[in-house]
Amino acid sequence: MSATRVHVLVIGGGPAGAAAAATAARAGASVALVERGRPHRPKACGDALLGEAVAAIDALGIDLAQRTDALRPRSFQLTAPSGDARNGRVPGGCLVIAREVLDQLLRDRAAALGADVSYRTMAIAVQHRRPAGLTVETIVTARTRRRIHADAVVLAHGSSSRLSTTHSIDGAAIRAPALTCYREDTDSDCLEFAFTAPLAPGYRWRFPATGSRTNVGVIQLPRDGIPAEAHLVSRHRPEGPAGEPWRGGHAPLWTGKGKRWHTEDGILSCGDAAGLVDPLTAEGIGSAVVSGTQAGIAAAGYALDRARSLGDYSTWVADWAATRYAPAKWRDTWQKFAAGPVSGETSGRHLPATPLPGHR
């Protein structure tokens, strides 16, 4: 079995993992990034990015605003279970870009900064072995395995693996099932959210996409302590095109019950693997890129200077999420609107420009 050694190993090549790899490499660490999928792999997602995500990606050296395949939605519409609708203007900086494009841009940026990116490689175990330190066993093909020794390991595997749960750094997340697909449709620059009674506070969405298409999907969120049910997602999904495949996934929602996002021997979690998806809107790309960047900084610091503690990273995660998901006027409005009928007096009013989901 072949083996290599690096300062930092990142497991997962989505926005969180690519941001972590790029940041750690830029800090001077030797970095390996392993991604189980192929290059340009499609991802179940609404494809919308809030200004926070766009700014964090720009800080990594990728200017999405200059890309012709990034759309700029101008308006949004919320439809309550009663059928009442509200319209508003999308905050500045919001973009829509296909995840297979975005994820590849981020991985290519990590590679350009020096990270060694491997595709079709699945990490199956992370162990601490003396004197080698952390050892990750990976499967490249059905018959080929290799070990990667690292001083620090960043778990950014999204919801597709249980490694962060195994190491008790998954944020005690609740999983919300979702389905999405593309369909040919008329051009639109509106982000549409429809809350239906069986799904609320979950919703159906219809977002613009490139090439005269729209991105349609549905997500089921837990309500009043009742877990989400995957069969409801399939039953109430929007009408999709004949023959177009539906892609499914789960959004690990923030619960506030997590205690730490690191282990003392050098393992960190970020993004979906850390349970950082917005519990109200299911937006997760912003939290993925921001937390991935911080995880990359922490992992590189720990690997290059063992005197550095990873405890500060866990403190940052807890403080950041508590602030980001704290009660706010727009969050209260969203929650009340999604949960039930809205009086006729407010029908058709314009909501203030508020953060909107870029659902993961």
Summary of the structure (lengths in Angstrom):
residues: 360
radius of gyration: 20.2
end to end distance: 36.4
largest distance: 69.2
contacts: 1314
relative contact order: 0.21
helix: 28%
strand: 30%
